[in-house]
Amino acid sequence: MSVTITPKPGILEIALYQGGESALPGFVAPLKLSSNENPFGPPPSAVSAMAEAATMAHRYPSTDHKGLRQALSEIHGLDPERIICGVGSDEIITMLCQAYAGPGDEVLYPEHGFGMYRISALAAGATPVTAPETDRVVDPEAILAAVTERTRLIFIANPANPTGTMLPLAAFEDLAARLPDQCLLVMDGAYVEYADGYDGGAKLVETRDNVVMTRTFSKVYGLGGVRVGYGYAPREIIEVLTRIRGPFNLSTMALMGAEAALRDTDWVAKALRVNADERARLTGGLRQLGVACDDSAANFVLARFSDEAEADAADAHLKKRGIIVRAPKSYGLPHCLRITVGRPQDNDAVLGVLREFRGPR
């Protein structure tokens, strides 16, 4: 007798997540500007901490992540009892879907939203739903119009990926106040540090019971390869998520590296200053070449070409010169290329190759 074992509904609908390319045929070390990584890497203090952690690899890591939660409290003024740490903010997103959404429920996000929202919703058996944006900016009224009695989670990245645009905090305050009782609003803050003066929704979490904030160490802290993130939420939600979190989900190396990077405030401040200067220069250079782009509040710029064919041709030309950027077709932006803001010489190279591509104007 043969037995056919099938997965839960929704699993086979998941298209595998496609990260930014990292290799090019014919190039030993191509210029990778496809994953919004910090071009300067992690701070040396974090590298030293991780090297020290390697000497303790035979010991199990902390289960309560107390050291990192305390550091987050000291640096960002967060309540450590409201923090849960995960394998990148991706794991927090997954845990939220696992805990609060399932068959018959809906998970809502903007049309150009991060791909993990759909993946995590389907993995939980829930139905992913998108709401239209207005000129690549999240539209709170469109979000509210898409809410139904089945909506359980609403994910909004601010600044948004892959557009780089953002909403003022007041828009989230209004949105949270108008949501029905069964909805959780999740503010995805992967790029918060790059938006000057913005707390990612931390204060809103502390004043409402229906808001969650997620953050990551993968961007400005340069620890994408180590995988550390965290969520900030009402204590009741943290208690729920802690019940399903793996007891040893973060390694000692990840915990020590993240804490050291977090405390290296001078290094972070320098990385942010360079990004702000170079983001403005890259944006201005693209516009001078006739390539449209919105003002970005993140560490990347979304370049808009006349159509998909021109974007494909520009992408191919960049690759011929050893430069990898991101073609966000899966995000509903086939005429665009997302370009990570690199070091000054990296951005010089991008603008030079695109100037060559566009030709005399």
Helices and strands as residue ranges (DSSP letters): G 11-13, E 31-32, H 44-54, H 66-76, G 80-82, E 83-86, H 88-100, E 106-110, H 115-123, E 127-131, H 140-146, E 151-157, H 169-178, E 184-188, G 192-194, H 202-207, E 211-216, E 229-232, H 235-244, H 252-263, H 265-288, E 292-293, E 300-304, H 308-320, E 323-324, G 329-331, E 336-340, H 344-358
